[in-house]
Amino acid sequence: MNKRRSTSNPKQPINRGTRDRRHGNQPMRVKIRGIAQLREAIPYLLGFSPEHSVVFVGLGPDDTVSITGRIDAPTTAAEAADVARAIRTALAHTSVGPIVMAHFGDLDPHADQLAEQIKMRPFALVIDMQLKNDGLMVADWSWADPLGKAEAVRASPPSIALANAIAGRQTFGTRAELIRQVDPLPSGQRVVIAAYLQELPGLELPMTKLFSALEDVIVRDRLAYDSEYGRRPMSAEEIAMWCHALERGVVRDAMLRLIVTGVEPILDAIWLNIMQVAPEDVVAPAAMLYATSMYLSGDGVLARSATDRALRSRPNYAFAATIASALDAGFPPKKFRSLMCEVMQLHDDSAQKLDGCDDEDVIGDCCL
């Protein structure tokens, strides 16, 4: 549920944060004691430091964080009511108990936090009353230190910062910095990749050779993932091969299965590499796969940004539109993963019943 950003429009985006940060398939558990520690954890839950924002943290039945979301701070009572309605929509598919609200002002530690709080507190009451009318309970509000000291960098980072570092999760200074991760980069490779893409269809490569070429990149990246040297970017030829292969439904489905089952964490770097340097007209499949991976790991901002990128590349891309709709509806990542598993199983059953059909057409048309 991450509609296009418009600071003047009360129907603005909610940026969903991470519900379960992953390292492999295992959720990471971090103990947070008190509202002050919860406030410190919010940038790590969202993936960036919020500014001029209202953040809501929904707690589950066992007092674990069930959902974290951000929306622009309201400037009128009407916008405050819209903020409450947006929060209610985001929580519609998630089992939550009490909600903790937090207000974040200017990121500048020397800014006049007190003036912002004075303006915001009446709107906080509107949000509280609206949520209460909807049957939701706000347990508490967290506010910045009026002197700005609470927003300053601590000498010792919170434990969630260490957990994110271990999981390879980067926390950005601002939302804009995070979103730029999926933007195209200036690159001389783009022309070379386009030239390779023009040649590849004429080669009529068999599916076995395509999969072999992709597997070579995955194996190399997997070894680099486990080593101290890190991953090297793909060559223009390798990126062209991936873009060409991802036009095949059977390849997209195979990659989607790896994402849904979480067995190949290194794939995210491949999709990101493609989005950053490939020609715009071929990035949609990689952007869709990256959006799916980010959605399932709880990175709602990146999921929405990658989905928007896929739709800019191909406005009628059905699967990207499906992800956008799920985000808009506040569909939890766990339920989305279960739905994807069910859909893939149904398509497997359908493919087995269709004698004589080309598997690539069946899987591609049905799923992606």
C-alpha positions in Angstrom: 0.0 0.0 0.0 2.4 2.5 -1.2 0.7 4.9 -3.5 2.6 7.6 -5.4 3.9 10.2 -3.1 2.2 13.6 -3.0 2.9 15.8 0.0 -0.1 18.0 -0.7 -2.5 15.1 -1.1 -3.8 13.4 2.1 -4.1 10.1 0.2 -0.3 9.7 0.3 1.9 6.6 0.5 2.4 4.4 3.5 5.9 3.0 3.5 5.7 -0.4 5.1 8.7 -1.5 7.0 10.1 -4.9 7.7 8.1 -7.5 9.6 10.8 -10.2 9.7 14.3 -9.2 8.5 15.8 -12.3 6.9 19.2 -13.9 6.9 18.6 -16.9 4.7 15.3 -18.3 5.7 15.5 -17.5 9.5 13.7 -14.5 11.0 16.0 -12.4 13.2 14.8 -11.8 16.8 15.9 -8.7 18.6 14.6 -7.7 22.1 13.3 -4.1 22.5 12.6 -2.8 25.9 10.4 0.3 26.2 9.2 3.0 23.8 12.6 4.7 23.7 14.3 1.6 22.3 11.4 1.1 19.9 11.9 4.6 18.6 15.6 3.9 18.0 14.7 0.7 16.1 12.2 2.4 13.7 14.8 3.5 11.1 16.1 -0.1 11.0 12.6 -1.5 10.6 11.8 0.9 7.8 15.2 0.8 6.1 15.6 4.6 6.3 15.4 7.5 8.7 11.9 9.1 8.5 11.5 12.8 8.4 8.3 14.9 8.9 6.5 11.6 9.3 4.0 9.7 11.4 5.2 6.1 12.0 2.9 3.3 13.3 4.1 0.1 14.8 1.5 -2.7 15.2 2.3 -5.2 18.0 1.1 -8.8 17.7 -0.5 -11.0 20.4 2.9 -12.0 21.7 4.2 -8.4 21.8 6.3 -8.8 18.7 6.4 -6.2 16.0 3.8 -7.2 13.4 4.0 -4.3 11.0 5.8 -1.0 10.7 4.6 1.8 8.4 5.3 5.4 7.6 3.2 8.2 6.2 3.7 12.0 5.8 2.8 14.0 8.9 -0.6 15.7 8.4 -0.8 19.5 8.3 -4.6 19.8 8.7 -7.3 17.9 10.7 -8.7 16.5 7.5 -5.4 15.1 6.6 -5.0 13.6 10.1 -8.3 11.8 9.6 -7.1 10.5 6.2 -3.8 9.3 7.9 -5.9 7.3 10.4 -8.0 5.8 7.6 -4.8 4.8 5.8 -3.4 3.2 8.9 -6.6 1.2 9.4 -6.4 0.0 5.8 -2.8 -1.1 6.3 -3.8 -3.1 9.3 -6.9 -4.7 7.8 -5.1 -7.9 6.9 -2.7 -8.1 9.9 -3.5 -9.3 13.4 -2.4 -6.6 15.7 -3.2 -5.6 19.3 -2.0 -2.2 20.6 -0.4 0.3 18.2 2.5 2.5 19.1 2.7 5.8 17.2 5.8 7.9 16.7 6.3 11.4 15.2 9.5 12.3 13.5 10.3 15.9 12.6 13.3 17.4 10.8 16.4 15.2 10.6 18.6 18.1 11.5 19.4 17.6 15.2 19.5 21.4 15.7 16.0 22.0 14.2 13.2 23.3 16.4 11.6 20.0 17.3 9.3 21.7 19.9 7.6 23.9 17.3 6.9 20.9 15.1 5.5 19.0 18.0 3.2 21.8 19.1 1.7 21.8 15.5 1.4 18.1 15.4 -0.1 17.2 18.8 -3.7 18.3 17.9 -3.5 16.1 14.8 -2.3 13.2 16.9 -5.5 13.5 19.0 -7.6 13.3 15.7 -5.7 10.2 14.7 -6.2 8.6 18.1 -9.9 9.3 18.1 -10.4 8.1 14.5 -8.5 4.8 15.2 -10.4 4.3 18.4 -13.7 4.7 16.5 -12.4 2.0 14.2 -11.7 -0.4 17.1 -7.9 0.1 17.2 -6.1 1.1 20.3 -3.1 3.5 20.4 -1.0 2.5 23.3 1.4 5.5 23.3 3.0 8.2 21.2 6.7 8.7 20.9 8.0 12.2 20.3 11.5 13.6 19.6 13.4 15.3 22.4 12.4 19.0 22.2 16.1 19.9 22.2 16.8 17.5 19.3 19.2 15.3 21.3 17.0 12.2 20.8 17.6 12.3 17.1 21.4 12.5 17.4 23.6 9.4 16.7 24.2 7.4 19.8 27.6 6.3 20.9 26.5 2.7 20.9 24.0 1.6 18.2 20.9 -0.3 19.1 21.0 -4.1 18.9 18.8 -4.1 15.8 21.6 -2.2 13.9 23.9 -5.1 14.6 21.2 -7.6 13.5 20.7 -5.8 10.3 24.4 -5.6 9.6 24.7 -9.4 10.1 21.8 -9.9 7.7 23.3 -7.6 5.1 20.5 -5.0 5.4 21.5 -1.5 4.7 19.8 1.4 6.5 19.7 4.7 4.5 19.8 8.2 5.7 16.6 9.2 3.9 13.7 7.6 2.0 15.0 9.2 -1.2 18.4 7.5 -0.8 16.8 4.2 -0.4 14.5 4.6 -3.5 17.5 5.6 -5.7 18.8 2.0 -5.3 16.4 0.9 -8.1 17.0 3.9 -10.4 19.1 3.5 -13.6 22.8 4.4 -13.2 24.9 6.2 -15.9 26.6 3.4 -17.7 28.4 2.8 -20.9 27.3 -0.9 -20.6 23.7 0.0 -21.7 24.6 0.4 -25.4 26.6 -2.8 -25.4 23.8 -4.7 -23.7 21.3 -3.4 -26.3 23.7 -4.6 -29.1 23.9 -8.1 -27.5 20.1 -8.2 -27.1 19.7 -7.6 -30.8 21.9 -10.6 -31.6 20.6 -13.1 -29.1 17.2 -13.9 -30.7 18.9 -14.9 -34.0 21.1 -17.4 -32.1 18.0 -19.5 -31.1 19.6 -20.8 -28.0 18.0 -23.9 -26.5 16.5 -23.6 -23.1 19.2 -25.9 -21.6 22.0 -23.6 -22.8 20.1 -20.6 -21.4 19.7 -22.2 -18.0 23.3 -23.3 -18.0 24.5 -19.7 -18.6 22.3 -18.4 -15.8 23.4 -21.1 -13.5 27.1 -20.1 -14.1 26.4 -16.6 -12.8 24.4 -17.9 -9.8 27.1 -20.4 -8.8 29.8 -17.7 -9.1 27.8 -15.2 -7.1 27.0 -17.9 -4.4 30.7 -18.5 -4.0 31.4 -14.8 -3.8 28.5 -14.4 -1.3 30.3 -16.8 1.1 33.8 -15.4 0.5 35.5 -12.3 1.8 36.0 -10.7 -1.7 32.3 -10.0 -2.4 30.4 -10.1 -5.7 31.6 -8.5 -8.9 29.0 -6.9 -11.3 27.9 -8.9 -14.3 29.4 -8.3 -17.7 27.3 -6.7 -20.4 27.0 -10.1 -22.1 25.8 -11.7 -18.9 23.2 -9.0 -18.3 22.0 -9.3 -21.9 21.7 -13.1 -21.5 19.7 -12.6 -18.3 17.4 -10.1 -19.9 16.9 -12.3 -22.9 16.2 -15.4 -20.7 13.7 -13.5 -18.4 11.5 -12.9 -21.4 10.7 -16.7 -21.2 7.9 -17.6 -18.9 9.6 -20.8 -17.7 12.7 -18.9 -16.7 10.7 -16.2 -14.8 8.8 -18.9 -13.0 11.9 -20.8 -12.0 13.4 -17.6 -10.6 10.2 -16.8 -8.8 10.2 -20.2 -7.1 13.7 -19.6 -5.8 12.5 -16.2 -4.4 9.4 -17.6 -2.8 11.2 -20.5 -1.2 14.1 -18.2 -0.1 16.8 -20.6 -1.2 19.0 -18.1 -3.2 19.5 -14.8 -1.3 22.1 -13.7 -3.9 19.5 -13.3 -6.6 18.5 -9.8 -5.3 21.9 -8.5 -6.4 21.4 -9.8 -9.9 18.0 -8.1 -10.3 19.4 -4.9 -8.9 22.3 -5.0 -11.3 20.0 -5.4 -14.3 17.7 -2.5 -13.2 20.7 -0.2 -12.8 22.4 -0.7 -16.2 20.1 -2.6 -18.6 18.1 -0.7 -21.3 14.8 0.5 -19.9 12.6 -1.6 -22.2 13.9 -4.9 -20.8 14.1 -4.2 -17.0 10.5 -5.0 -16.2 10.9 -8.8 -15.5 14.0 -8.2 -13.2 12.2 -5.3 -11.5 9.1 -7.5 -10.9 11.3 -10.3 -9.4 13.1 -7.8 -7.2 9.8 -6.3 -6.1 8.6 -9.7 -5.1 11.7 -10.5 -3.1 11.6 -7.1 -1.3 7.9 -7.6 -0.6 8.4 -11.0 0.9 11.3 -9.8 3.1 9.2 -6.9 4.3 10.9 -4.0 2.5 7.8 -2.3 1.3 9.4 0.9 0.1 11.8 -1.0 -2.2 9.0 -3.3 -3.3 6.8 -0.3 -4.3 9.8 1.5 -6.0 10.7 -1.6 -8.0 7.0 -2.2 -9.0 6.8 1.4 -10.2 10.0 0.8 -12.2 8.5 -2.3 -13.8 5.3 -0.4 -14.7 7.3 2.5 -16.2 9.1 0.0 -18.4 5.9 -1.9 -19.3 2.7 -0.1 -18.2 0.5 -3.2 -18.9 2.7 -5.7 -17.0 0.1 -7.8 -15.2 2.2 -9.3 -12.4 3.7 -5.9 -11.5 0.1 -4.5 -11.3 -0.8 -7.4 -9.0 2.0 -6.6 -6.6 1.0 -2.9 -6.6 -2.5 -3.9 -5.7 -1.3 -6.2 -2.9 0.8 -3.3 -1.5 -2.0 -0.9 -1.8 -4.3 -3.3 0.2 -1.7 -3.7 3.0 -1.4 -7.5 2.3 1.2 -8.9 4.8 4.3 -10.5 3.3 3.6 -13.9 5.0 0.1 -14.1 3.5 1.5 -13.0 0.1 4.1 -15.8 0.2 1.4 -18.3 1.0 -0.8 -17.1 -1.8 2.2 -17.3 -4.3 2.9 -20.9 -3.1 -0.8 -21.8 -3.7 -0.8 -20.2 -7.2 2.3 -22.0 -8.2 0.9 -25.3 -7.1 -2.3 -24.7 -9.0 -0.3 -23.9 -12.1 1.8 -27.1 -11.6 -1.4 -29.1 -11.5 -2.8 -27.4 -14.6 0.4 -27.9 -16.5 0.3 -31.6 -15.8 -3.2 -32.0 -17.1 -2.5 -30.2 -20.4 -1.2 -32.9 -22.6 0.9 -31.7 -25.5 1.1 -28.1 -24.4 4.3 -26.2 -24.3 5.3 -25.8 -20.7 6.8 -22.4 -21.3 3.5 -21.0 -22.7 1.5 -22.6 -19.9 3.6 -21.3 -17.1 4.3 -17.9 -18.6 0.7 -17.1 -19.5 -0.8 -18.4 -16.2 1.7 -17.0 -13.7 3.7 -14.0 -15.0 
